[in-house]
Amino acid sequence: MGLRLDRSETEVVAQDRLLEAVFESVLHRTNGQIRDLAVSISNGVVKLTGKTSRYYYKQLATSGVQDGDFGLDVENEISVGVR
């Protein structure tokens, strides 16, 4: 008895892995300095939300996506100046 996955299930798994990889890349790049970090992907665009105390960390979050070479555009909505 083999395991069967239909195409939609494998696409969901691939999407989940991509989402996790992007999240981990941003988390690593920012050294955990984004509070309440949330990552979503839709139509080839990564949307980042969360809070940080410095604009520098917001920039690092964007570069965490870009440097990961995921082939996605970035919409960075991380709030700055929030302690």
C-alpha positions in Angstrom: 0.0 0.0 0.0 1.8 3.1 -1.2 1.3 6.7 -0.3 -0.4 8.8 -2.9 -0.3 12.6 -3.1 -2.2 14.5 -5.6 -0.8 17.5 -7.3 -2.6 20.0 -5.1 -1.2 18.3 -1.9 2.3 18.5 -3.2 1.9 22.2 -4.1 0.6 22.8 -0.6 3.7 21.0 0.9 6.0 23.0 -1.4 4.3 26.3 -0.4 4.6 25.4 3.2 8.3 24.7 2.8 8.9 27.9 0.9 7.1 29.9 3.6 9.2 28.2 6.3 12.4 28.8 4.4 11.6 32.5 4.0 10.6 32.9 7.7 13.8 31.2 8.8 15.9 33.4 6.5 14.4 36.6 7.8 14.6 35.4 11.4 18.3 34.5 11.0 19.2 37.6 9.0 17.6 39.9 11.6 19.0 38.0 14.6 15.4 37.7 16.0 15.0 41.5 16.3 11.6 41.5 14.6 8.8 41.0 17.2 5.6 39.3 16.1 7.2 38.4 12.8 4.7 37.1 10.3 5.4 36.0 6.7 2.8 35.3 4.0 3.3 34.6 0.3 0.7 35.3 -2.4 1.1 35.7 -6.2 4.9 35.7 -6.0 5.0 38.4 -3.3 6.3 37.9 0.3 4.5 40.1 2.8 6.4 40.8 6.1 4.8 42.2 9.2 6.0 42.7 12.7 7.6 45.3 14.9 11.2 46.4 15.4 12.9 49.3 17.2 15.3 50.1 14.3 15.0 50.7 10.6 18.2 48.7 10.2 16.4 45.5 11.1 13.6 46.3 8.7 16.2 46.6 6.0 17.8 43.3 7.1 14.4 41.6 6.9 14.1 42.6 3.2 17.6 41.5 2.4 16.8 38.2 4.2 14.2 37.5 1.5 16.3 38.9 -1.4 19.5 37.1 -0.5 17.7 33.9 -0.1 17.2 33.9 -3.9 13.6 32.7 -3.5 12.5 34.6 -6.7 9.9 36.6 -4.8 9.1 40.3 -4.5 9.0 41.8 -1.0 6.3 43.9 0.6 7.8 44.9 3.9 5.2 46.3 6.3 7.3 45.9 9.5 6.7 48.8 11.9 9.7 50.7 13.1 10.2 52.6 16.3 7.9 50.3 18.3 9.5 49.1 21.5 
